[in-house]
Amino acid sequence: MITLERIMEYASTLAPLPQTACRLAAMVADDRSTIDQIAEVIEFDQVLTVEVLRFANSVASASQRKIDTVRTAVIRMGAARILERLIAGHVQQTMRQPIVGYGFQGDELWRHSVAAAVVAESLGSYTGTQIAGISFTASLLHDIGKLVIGRCIGDEELRSVLAAVNSERKEAFETVEKQLLGYSHAQIGAQICATWNLPERIVIAIRNHHLVDEADDPVTDCVRLSNLTAKLIGEGIGHEGMALVIDTTCARRFGFSKESFEAFCANASYRFNEVIATYR
């Protein structure tokens, strides 16, 4: 069995986040950050400045007039969406690779991750709930631990987890991971994000996104619901299937009934197809 130390040693080979992303994440997590402060951080990164202006002027941003300053782009898009786009651009090539042990062919893990981020973005406008901006990034990265586990341990060991899940169907996939591997993809993902110096609330949300008994936290709630919704619209099923704890209490905290949640899933699916087309 491969140890947690070996897993994290492999994780350290992943390209670290750009310093700009770390600084921007800290600012998004801080309600005291101003638009001018955020714009200044972006403007010191010439590559990011070009990308932000390009994205702000794209069809996806629904901009009706040309945006030619970073400050205007921040106002139009919001710092949280810019951060999400920056981190997505950093990890997408790696996350687009197949992970056979988890049953992700082609770019299925990447599609699931984007779908979860889209759900997080949509929750606020759909439910009228204030969603912390870092929820977008936490939802995007919530399954990055699967990437590392799938690369580091053999398919046979992962199949033993899957076999246990499929034979019983009584416990969540993450629970069986812990029992048979000694760690879960959520724990690994949280440690990776901690080494990247991302805000603690992102780390906590990723670590706890399957633990429905943990204390309520709005960011964690958002990631839990985003993961579930992404699966329900058919993105990221893999071998795991729907072997996860369905936290209906979490959905109710966002004000969903059965009928309104079904409508939300349909809306999220439509929005996802729009967004995924912007990543090439």
N, C-alpha and C positions, 0 to 999 in steps of 0.2 A: 504494500500500500504506500502510495506517495504521501509524504508528510506535508503539513501546512507550510513548513519552512521552505520546502522545495517548490511548492506552488507559488509562494510569494517571491521566491528567487526568480522564477520564470516571469512572474508579473512585472518584475523590475526591468525586464528587457523591453517592455512596451515603451514606445516613445512618450516622454513626459509631456504634459500639457504645456503649450506656450505660456510664458510668463504673463502675457497680456490676458490670457484666459483666466488665470488664477486671480489676478488683480480685479478683473471685471466681475468674477464670481463673488468675491468678497464685497464688492460694491453693490451688486444686486441683492445680496443677503442683508445689507445694511440700509434700513429705511431712511437714514439720514443723508444718504448719497444724493447729490444734486445732478441734474442733467448736464451742467457744465463740467462737473468733475468726471462724469462717465465719458463724455465726449472727448475730454483731454486724454484719458487713458487710451482710447481708440486711436486718436490722431497721432500718437507717438508710434503706432504700428502701421507703417505704410501699406503693407499687404492687406491687413485687416480693413484699413480705411477704404481701399478700392473695393473689397468684397462687400462691405456694408453699404456703400453707395450703389453698387450694382444690384444688390438684393433689394434695397429700398426702392429702386426704380423698376423692379421687375413686376410682372403681372401678379405674382403671388402676394405682393405687399399691398395690392389694391390702391396704389398711389395714382392720383389723378393729375399730378404735375411733377415735373422734373425736380428731383432733390439733389442739391449740389453741395451741401455741407453735412458734416457728421452730426452736428447738433440737431439739425432738422430730421435727420434719419433716426436719431435716438427718440425724438418726440414722436415720429410717425410709427416706428416699430416697437419701441420700448427696449430697455436694456436687456430684459430677460430673454427676449426673442433673439437679440443679437448674440448673447452669450450661448444660447442653445445652438444657433447656427455655427458659431465659431467652434464649439466642441464637436458638433456633428461632423464638420469638415475635417476635424483632426482624427476622428476615430472611424469614419465610414469605410475607408479602404480595408482596414483590419476586420471590421465587423461584417463585411460583405463576403467573407470567406465561409465555405461550408464547415459545419461542425457535426460530423457524422454521428458521434456518440450521443448527441442530443436530438438527432433526427432533423437537423437544420440543413437543408440542401440549398445550394446557391447562396442567395443573399437573404434568407429567411430571418436570421437573427437581426440583421439590419432593418428589415421591414418592420419587424415586431417593435424594435426600439423606436423607430420613427413614429409608428402608429401610437405607441404609448405617449410620446411627447405631444403629438397632435391632440390626443384626448385631454391631456393636461391643459393645453392651451385653450381648448374648447369649453372646459368645465365652467370657467368663470362667466363667460357670456351666456351660456345655456342655462345655468342655474341661478345666476345673480350672486354667486358666492365669490368673495375676494380670494383669489388664488395667489399665493406667494410666487414670485417670479422664478425662484430657484427650483420650484416644482417641475418646471419644464425640463431642466437639465437632469434632475434626479430621475425623472421618468425615462428620459433618453438613455441613461446609463444604468438603469436598475438591473439589467441582466448581463452586465459586462463580466461578471464572475463566471458565467457559463463559457464565455470565450476562452478564459484562461484555463479553466478546468478541462474543457474539451481539447485544448491544445496540449495540455501537460500530462494527462493520464490516459491510459489506454482505453480503447473502445470497449474492451471486455469488462473493465471495471464499471464503466457507465452502464453497460447492459445489465450488470448485476443489480444496479439500482432500479433500472427500468423494469426488470423482471419482478422485483419485489413489489413495486408499485402496481404493476399489471395483475399480479396474482391476488393481491388483497383489495386494492382500491379503497382502503379504509383510512389511509394516512396520506397527507399531502406529500408531494414530491420532495419538497425541501426537507421534511422530517426524515424521509428515507435516506436522502443524501447524507445527513448528519450521522445517521445510524451506521451506514455502511462505509462512508468515506471518512467520517470524522469532522467534516465541515460542509457547509452548504454554499451554493453559488452566491447567495445573498451576503454571507459573511465575507467571502472572497472579494466580491464587488465593493463592499464597504471599505475593506482594507486598501484596495487599489485606489479608491477615491480619496482616502485619507493620505496616502503617500503622494497623491497629486496636489495636496493642500487645498482641496475643495472645502467649502464651508461645512461645519459639523452637521447642520440640519440635512444636507444632502447625504452625508455618510450615514446618519441615523435612519433616514427614510429608506435607503437602499438595504441596509442591514435588516430592517424590520418589515419590509414590504409584504412578507408572508405571515407575519406574526400578529394575528388579529387580537390576541389577548394583551398586547402591549398598550401602554397608556396612549390615549388619543393624541395625535399630532396632525395638524392640517396638511403638512407636506407629505407625511407618510400615508395619510388617508388618500391623498391625491395619487400617489404612486401605486398604492394597492388597487384603486379603482381603474387607473390607467392600464395597468397590466391585465386586469380582468377584461376590460373592454376591448383591448387590442386582440386578445384571444377570441373573444366572442364575435369579432368581425372577421375572424379567420386568419389573423396574422400572428405567426409564431407558435403554432400548435406543437409541432415537433413530436417526439416520442412521449413527452410529458403529458400531452393532451390537456385535459381539464382537471388533472390531479392536483388541485389546489383548494385551499379553504375559501369558500365563497362568503365574503364578509358583507352580509346584507345590512348590518347595522351601519357600516361605512357608507353604503349607498344612501341609506335614509338620512345620514347626517348631511348629505348634499341636497336633500329634499326630493329624492327620486321615489316615485312609485314604480311598480312593475311596468306600467304602460309608458310612463315618461322615460324610463331607462331604455326601453326598447326603441323609442323614437330617437333618443340620444345616440344609441349605437348606430342607427341608420345615418344620422347626421355625421357622426365621426368617420364612418366608412367613406362617405362622399368627400369629406374634407381631406382624409388621408390620401385618397387617390389624386387629389390636387397637389398636395404637398410633396409626395414621393416623386412626382414628375419633375420637380425642381432640382432634385439631386441627380447629377449625371456623372 
